[in-house]
Structure formats: C-alpha cells, structure tokens
Amino acid sequence: MADYTELEAVLGYSFKDHALLETALRHPSWCNEQGEPRPEDNERFEFLGDAVLDLVVSHRVMTRFPKAHEGDLSVTRQQIVSEAALSEVAKQLQIGKWILLGKGEERSGGRDKPKILADMFEALIGAVYLDGDYRSAWDMIDRVLGARIASVELKNFYDFKTRLQETSQARLKSTPTYHVVQELGPDHDKRFVVAVTIGAEEWARAVGKSKKEAEQMAAAEAHFRLEASDVGLPIKKR
C-alpha cells in the first residue's frame, strides 16, 4: 500500500485502517480498469461524507447565527459545502495528486475537475468518520474549513434565484429554468429534487421540503458554481 503520510498531515488525521483511506481515493474510472473482482470505489464514502459534512457545517452555521431563519442558514451553508467551494479547498490542499484515476479520466484532466475534487473531499470525510468517529470527522472538517465557516456571511434565502438570473443573463445570455426531476417520501413528508438548467446545460440539483425551497437551493449551488468558473467571461489577452 502507498505511503499516505503527507496526505494524513494535510488532513490532520492519522488512519488506523489505511484501506479505508485508499478506498476514499478510488475514482470509479480507476476501479473499472482493475478487472474482476472490481475494487470498491469511493462513491459510498462520498455519500456518507456528504451527510457528515452537512451535519457539521449546519451545526457550526446555526451556532454562529443563532437568530437566522432555516432558509437563510441553508443558503449560507451552501457557500461552504457547494461543489465550487469544496473543489477550491481541495486544490488549495493539493489533495488531487492522490486521486486514483482511470487512464481516460487522467488524460481528460480529471485531476483538476471540480466535481471529482469535491467528491473526493467528501469521500475522505467519510473515511475519517468510519476509521475514527463523529468527533474525528468534526475535528478534520474544523481544521480544513474552520476559517471559512468563521468568515462566512449570512445570505438571504430569497436572493439566489434573482442573483443567478442576473449573472446568467449577463454572462451566458440565457435565463435559468427549474424542473422537478424527482419527488421523494410520503405525502406528509415529501421532498422535491429540482434541477436548474441554463441553456442546454444542467448546472445544479438540490433537495427541499417544497418546490420553492429546492429551487432556491439549486439556484444557490448554480450561482456559486458559475461565480467560481470563467464561463462567459471575456478571454484575457496575453
């Protein structure tokens, strides 16, 4: 097994079971090239890490803004846990160099793709949780994201559809559209999955207790993703 001492130092956590760490680094494209039996990829760890991250950041944000409403807390949290935000953190920590990628994904620049970086970061959180416990994951998240949480600004829940529309019209000359792609749960406790599309591209999906809430959450994710990209910006002259 590879030496992950440097990565553990970056995360601030030493694994007892390094097999968990290695699983967190396996992109599905790498696993698909390994033959049978196919090694486990990091998608289940990503699923777990996403939930742990949401819980920790929700707790921290709620504590920081004790009088804020639920919707405002949700979009404020999204500034920290969005794909754009997590991929930026992953790049700063240079953890992309440890991802196990398939040859095709490697050639296409997968090591720098925001989704792959954000997914791996969440998978690492899941691995820390499994190897240690909730406190271990909390401490790791706090070390890596604590400064961002401490400096995040409270955002108004009803800002983001308007803000996304203004940004997308200015940069992409197109207006966002929202579609309910799935309904989850029983009628008395339903959740709505909404996708936001700009032009022909889907920019984000989000889940909410109402269609309006899901649209706002999707708009927030798409807004942060668009702001973090150079899509629609003038090409800089060299």
C-alpha positions in Angstrom: 0.0 0.0 0.0 1.2 3.5 -0.8 2.6 5.9 1.8 0.0 8.5 2.6 1.8 10.2 5.4 1.8 13.5 3.6 -1.9 13.3 2.9 -2.6 12.4 6.5 -0.6 15.5 7.6 -2.7 17.7 5.2 -5.9 16.3 6.7 -4.6 16.4 10.3 -5.7 12.8 10.9 -3.7 9.5 11.0 -5.7 6.5 9.9 -5.7 3.2 11.8 -7.0 1.4 8.8 -5.3 2.7 5.6 -7.6 0.5 3.5 -10.4 3.0 4.2 -8.2 5.9 3.1 -7.3 4.2 -0.1 -10.9 3.4 -0.9 -11.7 7.1 -0.5 -9.2 7.9 -3.2 -10.5 5.4 -5.8 -12.4 7.1 -8.5 -14.9 4.8 -10.3 -12.9 5.2 -13.6 -9.8 3.6 -11.9 -11.8 0.8 -10.4 -13.3 0.0 -13.8 -9.8 -0.7 -15.2 -8.8 -3.1 -12.4 -10.6 -6.2 -13.7 -12.5 -8.7 -11.5 -13.2 -8.6 -8.7 -13.7 -4.9 -9.1 -12.3 -2.9 -6.2 -14.8 -0.7 -4.2 -14.8 2.9 -5.5 -15.3 6.0 -3.3 -18.9 6.7 -4.1 -20.4 5.2 -0.9 -17.8 7.0 1.2 -18.7 10.2 -0.7 -22.4 9.6 0.2 -21.5 9.3 3.9 -19.1 12.2 3.9 -21.6 14.5 2.3 -24.0 13.7 5.1 -21.4 14.2 7.9 -20.2 17.4 6.3 -23.7 18.8 6.1 -24.3 18.0 9.7 -21.1 19.6 11.0 -21.4 22.7 8.9 -25.1 23.0 9.8 -24.3 22.9 13.5 -21.5 25.4 13.1 -23.5 27.9 11.0 -26.6 27.6 13.3 -24.4 28.3 16.3 -22.8 31.3 14.5 -26.1 32.8 13.5 -28.5 32.0 16.4 -31.3 34.2 15.2 -31.2 33.3 11.5 -34.1 31.5 9.8 -33.8 28.0 8.3 -33.8 29.1 4.7 -31.1 31.7 5.3 -29.0 29.1 7.2 -29.4 26.7 4.3 -28.0 29.0 1.6 -25.3 30.2 4.0 -24.2 26.6 4.5 -24.2 26.1 0.7 -21.5 28.7 0.4 -19.2 26.3 2.3 -20.4 22.9 1.0 -21.0 23.7 -2.6 -19.1 21.8 -5.3 -17.3 25.0 -6.2 -16.3 25.7 -2.6 -15.1 22.2 -1.9 -13.1 21.8 -5.1 -11.4 25.1 -4.3 -10.4 23.8 -0.9 -9.2 20.5 -2.4 -7.0 22.5 -4.8 -5.5 24.6 -2.1 -4.7 21.5 -0.1 -3.3 19.8 -3.3 -5.1 16.6 -2.5 -5.9 16.0 -6.1 -2.5 14.4 -6.7 -3.6 11.4 -4.6 -6.7 10.5 -6.6 -6.6 7.1 -8.3 -7.9 7.8 -11.8 -8.5 5.7 -14.9 -6.3 6.4 -17.9 -9.1 8.1 -19.9 -10.1 10.4 -17.0 -6.4 11.2 -16.4 -5.9 12.2 -20.0 -9.0 14.4 -19.9 -7.7 16.4 -16.9 -9.8 14.7 -14.3 -7.4 15.5 -11.5 -8.4 19.2 -11.8 -12.2 18.7 -12.4 -14.2 20.4 -9.7 -16.7 17.6 -9.3 -14.0 14.9 -8.9 -12.1 17.0 -6.3 -15.3 17.9 -4.3 -16.4 14.2 -4.4 -13.1 13.0 -3.2 -13.0 15.5 -0.4 -16.4 14.3 0.8 -15.2 10.7 0.5 -12.2 11.5 2.7 -14.5 12.8 5.3 -16.5 9.6 5.1 -13.3 7.6 5.6 -12.3 9.6 8.6 -15.7 9.0 10.1 -15.5 5.3 9.6 -11.9 5.0 10.8 -12.5 7.2 13.8 -15.8 8.6 14.9 -18.0 11.7 14.5 -15.6 13.7 16.7 -12.7 12.8 14.4 -14.6 13.9 11.4 -15.7 17.1 13.1 -12.1 18.0 14.0 -10.9 17.3 10.5 -13.6 19.5 9.0 -13.0 22.2 11.5 -9.2 22.2 10.7 -9.8 22.4 7.0 -12.9 24.6 6.8 -13.0 26.3 10.1 -11.7 29.6 8.8 -14.3 29.7 6.0 -17.1 28.9 8.5 -15.9 31.7 10.8 -15.8 34.2 8.0 -18.9 33.2 6.0 -21.6 35.9 5.6 -25.3 35.2 6.3 -27.1 35.1 3.0 -30.8 35.8 2.4 -32.7 32.7 1.2 -34.7 34.6 -1.4 -31.7 36.3 -3.1 -30.3 33.4 -5.1 -32.8 32.9 -7.9 -32.6 36.6 -8.7 -28.8 36.7 -8.4 -28.4 33.6 -10.6 -30.8 35.1 -13.2 -28.8 38.4 -13.3 -25.4 36.6 -13.6 -26.6 34.0 -16.2 -28.2 36.7 -18.4 -25.0 38.9 -18.2 -22.5 36.1 -18.8 -24.4 33.4 -20.7 -27.2 35.5 -22.3 -29.7 32.9 -21.0 -32.3 32.7 -18.3 -32.2 29.7 -15.8 -35.1 27.3 -15.9 -36.1 25.0 -13.0 -37.6 21.4 -13.2 -38.8 19.0 -10.6 -36.9 15.8 -11.5 -38.0 13.6 -8.6 -40.3 13.6 -5.6 -39.2 11.6 -2.5 -41.0 10.4 0.6 -44.7 10.1 1.6 -47.2 12.8 1.0 -47.0 14.1 4.6 -43.2 14.4 4.4 -42.4 14.9 0.8 -39.0 16.2 -0.6 -38.6 17.7 -4.0 -35.5 17.3 -6.2 -35.1 20.3 -8.5 -32.6 20.8 -11.4 -31.6 24.2 -12.7 -30.7 24.4 -16.4 -29.1 27.3 -18.2 -29.2 26.9 -21.9 -28.7 23.2 -22.6 -26.6 22.5 -19.5 -27.8 21.4 -16.1 -25.8 23.5 -13.5 -27.1 22.1 -10.2 -29.6 19.9 -8.4 -30.9 20.3 -4.9 -33.5 18.8 -2.5 -36.0 20.8 -0.5 -39.2 20.4 1.6 -41.0 22.5 -1.0 -40.5 23.2 -4.7 -39.7 26.8 -3.8 -37.0 25.8 -1.3 -35.5 23.3 -3.7 -35.4 25.9 -6.4 -33.6 28.3 -4.1 -31.1 25.7 -3.0 -30.4 24.7 -6.6 -30.0 28.4 -7.6 -27.5 28.9 -4.8 -25.4 25.9 -5.9 -25.5 27.0 -9.6 -24.7 30.6 -8.6 -21.6 29.5 -6.6 -20.5 27.2 -9.5 -20.9 29.9 -12.1 -19.1 32.5 -10.0 -16.2 30.1 -9.5 -15.9 29.5 -13.2 -14.7 31.6 -16.1 -17.7 30.7 -18.3 -19.0 33.7 -20.2 -16.1 35.9 -19.2 -14.0 37.8 -21.8 -10.9 35.9 -22.8 -7.9 37.6 -21.3 -5.2 38.8 -23.7 -1.7 37.6 -23.1 
